[in-house]
Amino acid sequence: MSSDPGTPALMSPDELATRLGQPGLLVLDMRSAGYGGGRQAFDAGHIPGSVHSDYVADGWRQQKGAAAGLLPDPERLSALFGRLGIAPDSHVVIVPAGMSSGDFSVAARVFWTLRAAGHRRLSMLDGGWEAWAASGHPVATESVEPQPAEYPVSPDASVRATLAEVERVVREGGGTLVDSRGPKSFVGEEKSPQAARAGRLPGSVNVEGAQAYDPARNGLKNRAELEALFAPAGDGAVIPFCNTGQAAATDWFVLAEVLGRPNVKLYDGSMSEWTADPGRPVETGPAAKQG
C-alpha cells in the first residue's frame, strides 16, 4: 500500500490537473503498441509535460529461459528509470490508455515494477488517458524530452514472490495462490503459448483480473464490488499469478494498493516459469470446493 498519503494509489484527472507543474511530479504515459496506440497516439495528444514509454519496446519485463515476464535486473531498471527522468523522490503518476482491462494490467505491471524496485511515490491515473481527454483539462501535442536522472535501484522483496516461495506454498500452504486468468485457462481448457502445459498452480483459486475492470468508466469497479470479487483470496498472505505476470498485476494492484491488504506478492514468473520444469505439478479441471 502507498506509504505516503500525498500519493494516492488512484488519482482522479481533476486531482492530477491541480498538481501539474509541481516539482518532482512525473506523468508517465503508458499507451503502448497494442495498448492504446503507442507513440503515435501520444504525439497526437497527451497530458502536458508527460513522458511516454512503450511497455514492450522499453523492456519493462525481461525473459530468462522459458520465463517470459520477469522483473528486469536492477541495472536494467536503473537505466530505464534514469532515461525516463524518474528520480528516487519523483512522484510518478502512471497513465494507462483507459480503454480496456488489458491496458490497465500493463499500467498495473509498470506500477508494480516501480514498487518492486523500491519506489514509494506512485499513483495511477483513474480512467487513464481517456478520462483525461474527456475531462476538459489541457491537452498538449509538443514532445517532451525527459531529463536524465540517476536511479540506484533498491529491490523491495515484500511485493515479489520468488519461485522458491511459490514452491513452498504449493508444498506446505501458508498463503493463497490466486489465478488471475480466465476460467478456461484456470481449468486447463485453454493454454497460453508462454506456458508449457495447461492448468494452474495446485491449490489455487480463480479471481479473473479482468473482472475487476468496469468498461463503463474505463477503470476499476467500486470498492464494495472489488471486496466481493476478491473474497476467495481469504484474509492471509496472497500470491497472484497468471501466464507471464501481467494480468496478475491487476489482482496485485487491487489487493495491495486499493484494498490495502498486507503481504500480497506478485509471482512474475507465473505459469511460463512454473511449467518449464515438467516435475512441477499442475492442476486441471474444476477446483475442489473450499470449506
C-alpha positions as CSV (number, residue, x, y, z in Angstrom):
1,M,0.0,0.0,0.0
2,S,1.2,3.5,-0.7
3,S,3.3,4.7,2.2
4,D,2.7,8.5,1.5
5,P,-0.9,9.9,1.9
6,G,0.1,12.6,-0.7
7,T,0.5,9.9,-3.3
8,P,-2.9,8.0,-3.5
9,A,-2.8,4.8,-5.4
10,L,-5.6,6.1,-7.7
11,M,-5.7,9.7,-8.7
12,S,-8.5,11.5,-10.5
13,P,-8.0,13.6,-13.5
14,D,-9.1,16.7,-11.5
15,E,-6.6,16.0,-8.8
16,L,-3.8,15.5,-11.3
17,A,-4.7,18.7,-13.0
18,T,-4.1,20.6,-9.7
19,R,-0.6,19.1,-9.5
20,L,0.7,19.7,-13.0
21,G,3.9,21.6,-12.8
22,Q,4.7,20.7,-9.2
23,P,8.4,19.9,-8.6
24,G,9.1,16.2,-8.6
25,L,5.9,15.2,-10.5
26,L,6.5,12.9,-13.4
27,V,3.5,11.8,-15.5
28,L,4.3,8.5,-17.3
29,D,2.0,7.8,-20.3
30,M,2.0,4.0,-21.0
31,R,0.0,4.0,-24.2
32,S,1.9,1.3,-26.0
33,A,1.8,-0.7,-29.2
34,G,-1.3,-2.9,-28.8
35,Y,-2.4,-0.9,-25.7
36,G,-3.7,2.4,-26.8
37,G,-1.9,3.3,-30.0
38,G,1.7,3.8,-28.8
39,R,3.9,6.8,-29.5
40,Q,1.7,7.9,-32.4
41,A,-1.3,8.3,-30.2
42,F,0.9,10.1,-27.6
43,D,2.2,12.6,-30.2
44,A,-1.4,13.3,-31.3
45,G,-2.3,14.4,-27.7
46,H,-1.1,13.9,-24.2
47,I,-1.2,15.4,-20.7
48,P,1.0,18.5,-20.7
49,G,4.6,17.7,-19.5
50,S,4.1,13.9,-19.6
51,V,6.7,11.4,-20.7
52,H,6.0,8.5,-23.0
53,S,7.2,4.9,-22.5
54,D,6.4,1.8,-24.6
55,Y,5.8,-1.3,-22.4
56,V,7.4,-3.8,-24.8
57,A,10.0,-1.7,-26.6
58,D,11.4,-0.2,-23.4
59,G,11.8,-3.5,-21.7
60,W,9.5,-3.3,-18.7
61,R,9.8,-7.1,-18.5
62,Q,12.7,-9.5,-19.1
63,Q,12.7,-13.0,-20.5
64,K,15.0,-15.5,-18.9
65,G,14.8,-19.0,-20.3
66,A,11.1,-20.0,-20.5
67,A,10.0,-17.3,-18.1
68,A,8.6,-14.6,-20.3
69,G,7.8,-11.8,-18.0
70,L,10.2,-11.5,-15.2
71,L,11.2,-8.3,-13.3
72,P,14.2,-6.9,-15.1
73,D,17.6,-7.0,-13.4
74,P,18.3,-3.9,-11.2
75,E,20.9,-2.4,-13.6
76,R,18.3,-2.6,-16.4
77,L,15.7,-0.9,-14.3
78,S,18.1,1.7,-13.2
79,A,18.9,2.6,-16.8
80,L,15.2,2.6,-17.8
81,F,14.1,4.8,-14.9
82,G,17.0,7.2,-15.5
83,R,16.3,7.5,-19.2
84,L,12.7,8.4,-18.5
85,G,13.7,11.0,-15.9
86,I,12.5,9.1,-12.9
87,A,14.4,10.0,-9.8
88,P,14.1,8.2,-6.4
89,D,12.0,11.0,-5.0
90,S,9.8,11.5,-8.1
91,H,6.0,11.3,-7.7
92,V,5.3,9.1,-10.7
93,V,1.7,9.1,-12.0
94,I,1.2,6.2,-14.4
95,V,-1.3,6.8,-17.2
96,P,-3.0,3.8,-18.8
97,A,-4.8,4.2,-22.1
98,G,-8.1,3.8,-20.3
99,M,-9.6,1.6,-23.0
100,S,-9.6,-1.9,-21.7
101,S,-8.7,-4.3,-18.8
102,G,-5.6,-5.2,-20.9
103,D,-4.1,-1.7,-20.9
104,F,-5.0,-1.4,-17.2
105,S,-3.0,-4.5,-16.5
106,V,0.0,-3.1,-18.4
107,A,-0.1,0.1,-16.2
108,A,-0.6,-2.1,-13.1
109,R,2.5,-4.1,-14.0
110,V,4.5,-0.9,-14.5
111,F,3.3,0.3,-11.1
112,W,4.3,-3.0,-9.5
113,T,7.7,-2.9,-11.3
114,L,8.5,0.5,-9.8
115,R,7.3,-0.7,-6.4
116,A,9.4,-3.8,-6.6
117,A,12.4,-1.6,-7.5
118,G,11.8,0.3,-4.2
119,H,10.0,3.3,-5.5
120,R,7.5,4.8,-3.0
121,R,5.7,7.8,-4.5
122,L,3.4,6.2,-7.1
123,S,-0.1,6.8,-8.3
124,M,-2.3,5.6,-11.2
125,L,-4.5,8.0,-13.2
126,D,-8.0,6.7,-12.6
127,G,-9.6,6.2,-16.0
128,G,-6.4,6.8,-17.8
129,W,-5.9,8.9,-20.9
130,E,-9.5,8.5,-22.0
131,A,-10.7,10.0,-18.7
132,W,-8.3,12.9,-19.0
133,A,-9.3,13.6,-22.6
134,A,-13.0,13.6,-21.6
135,S,-12.4,15.9,-18.6
136,G,-11.8,19.1,-20.5
137,H,-8.3,19.5,-19.0
138,P,-5.5,20.7,-21.2
139,V,-4.0,18.5,-23.9
140,A,-0.5,19.0,-25.4
141,T,1.0,17.9,-28.7
142,E,4.6,19.1,-28.3
143,S,7.2,16.5,-27.5
144,V,8.7,16.4,-24.0
145,E,12.3,15.2,-23.6
146,P,12.9,13.6,-20.2
147,Q,15.6,15.0,-18.1
148,P,18.0,12.1,-17.4
149,A,18.2,11.1,-13.8
150,E,20.3,8.8,-11.6
151,Y,18.3,5.9,-10.1
152,P,20.0,3.4,-7.7
153,V,17.5,0.6,-7.6
154,S,16.9,-0.9,-4.1
155,P,14.7,-4.0,-4.7
156,D,11.7,-4.5,-2.4
157,A,11.3,-8.2,-1.8
158,S,8.0,-7.7,0.0
159,V,6.0,-7.4,-3.2
160,R,7.6,-10.2,-5.3
161,A,7.1,-13.9,-4.9
162,T,10.1,-16.0,-6.0
163,L,9.9,-19.4,-7.5
164,A,11.1,-20.9,-4.2
165,E,8.4,-19.1,-2.2
166,V,5.7,-20.4,-4.6
167,E,7.1,-23.9,-4.4
168,R,6.9,-23.8,-0.6
169,V,3.3,-22.5,-0.7
170,V,2.3,-25.3,-3.1
171,R,4.0,-27.9,-0.9
172,E,3.2,-26.6,2.6
173,G,0.5,-24.0,2.3
174,G,0.8,-20.7,4.2
175,G,-0.8,-18.5,1.6
176,T,-3.5,-18.3,-1.1
177,L,-2.4,-18.7,-4.7
178,V,-4.8,-16.5,-6.9
179,D,-5.0,-17.3,-10.6
180,S,-5.9,-14.0,-12.4
181,R,-6.5,-15.7,-15.8
182,G,-9.9,-16.5,-17.2
183,P,-11.8,-19.6,-16.1
184,K,-10.9,-21.7,-19.2
185,S,-7.2,-21.2,-18.5
186,F,-7.8,-22.0,-14.8
187,V,-9.4,-25.4,-15.6
188,G,-6.9,-26.2,-18.4
189,E,-9.2,-25.9,-21.4
190,E,-7.0,-23.1,-22.8
191,K,-3.3,-22.7,-22.7
192,S,-1.1,-19.7,-23.4
193,P,1.8,-20.2,-25.8
194,Q,4.1,-19.0,-23.0
195,A,3.1,-22.0,-20.8
196,A,4.5,-25.4,-21.5
197,R,1.4,-27.1,-20.0
198,A,-2.2,-26.3,-19.5
199,G,-3.6,-25.9,-15.9
200,R,-2.9,-23.9,-12.8
201,L,-0.8,-23.9,-9.7
202,P,-2.0,-26.6,-7.3
203,G,-4.5,-25.4,-4.7
204,S,-5.1,-22.0,-6.3
205,V,-8.3,-20.1,-6.6
206,N,-9.6,-18.2,-9.6
207,V,-10.2,-14.4,-9.4
208,E,-10.0,-13.1,-13.0
209,G,-8.3,-9.7,-13.1
210,A,-10.4,-8.5,-16.0
211,Q,-13.5,-8.8,-13.8
212,A,-12.1,-6.0,-11.6
213,Y,-12.4,-3.6,-14.5
214,D,-15.5,-1.6,-15.3
215,P,-15.6,-0.8,-19.0
216,A,-18.4,1.8,-18.5
217,R,-15.9,4.0,-16.6
218,N,-12.6,2.8,-18.0
219,G,-11.3,1.9,-14.6
220,L,-11.7,-0.3,-11.6
221,K,-15.1,-1.2,-10.1
222,N,-16.1,0.3,-6.8
223,R,-14.6,-0.8,-3.5
224,A,-17.5,-2.9,-2.4
225,E,-17.6,-4.8,-5.7
226,L,-13.8,-5.4,-5.5
227,E,-14.0,-6.7,-2.0
228,A,-16.7,-9.2,-3.0
229,L,-14.8,-10.2,-6.1
230,F,-11.6,-10.9,-4.1
231,A,-13.3,-12.7,-1.2
232,P,-11.9,-16.0,-2.4
233,A,-8.4,-14.7,-1.7
234,G,-9.1,-15.1,2.0
235,D,-7.5,-13.0,4.7
236,G,-3.9,-14.2,4.8
237,A,-0.9,-14.0,2.5
238,V,-1.8,-13.8,-1.2
239,I,0.2,-14.6,-4.3
240,P,-1.4,-13.6,-7.6
241,F,-0.2,-15.3,-10.8
242,C,-1.1,-15.6,-14.5
243,N,0.9,-16.7,-17.5
244,T,3.6,-14.0,-17.6
245,G,2.9,-11.8,-14.6
246,Q,0.9,-9.1,-16.5
247,A,-2.8,-9.9,-15.9
248,A,-1.9,-10.8,-12.3
249,A,-0.6,-7.3,-11.8
250,T,-4.2,-6.1,-11.7
251,D,-5.0,-8.5,-8.9
252,W,-1.9,-7.4,-7.0
253,F,-2.8,-3.7,-7.5
254,V,-6.4,-4.2,-6.3
255,L,-5.4,-6.2,-3.3
256,A,-2.3,-4.3,-2.2
257,E,-2.9,-0.8,-3.3
258,V,-6.7,-0.3,-3.4
259,L,-7.9,-2.7,-0.7
260,G,-4.7,-2.1,1.4
261,R,-4.1,-5.8,2.1
262,P,-0.7,-6.6,3.6
263,N,1.5,-9.5,2.4
264,V,0.5,-9.6,-1.3
265,K,3.3,-10.7,-3.6
266,L,3.1,-11.0,-7.4
267,Y,4.6,-14.1,-8.9
268,D,6.1,-12.6,-12.0
269,G,7.4,-15.9,-13.2
270,S,3.8,-17.3,-13.3
271,M,2.9,-20.3,-15.4
272,S,5.6,-19.6,-18.0
273,E,8.3,-20.3,-15.4
274,W,6.4,-22.9,-13.4
275,T,5.6,-25.2,-16.3
276,A,9.1,-25.1,-17.7
277,D,10.1,-27.9,-15.3
278,P,7.9,-31.0,-16.0
279,G,8.5,-32.1,-12.4
280,R,6.4,-29.2,-11.1
281,P,2.8,-30.2,-10.6
282,V,-0.2,-28.5,-12.2
283,E,-3.9,-29.0,-11.6
284,T,-6.7,-29.1,-14.2
285,G,-10.5,-29.3,-14.0
286,P,-12.8,-27.6,-11.5
287,A,-11.2,-26.6,-8.2
288,A,-12.2,-28.6,-5.1
289,K,-14.8,-26.7,-3.1
290,Q,-13.4,-24.8,-0.2
291,G,-14.6,-25.3,3.3
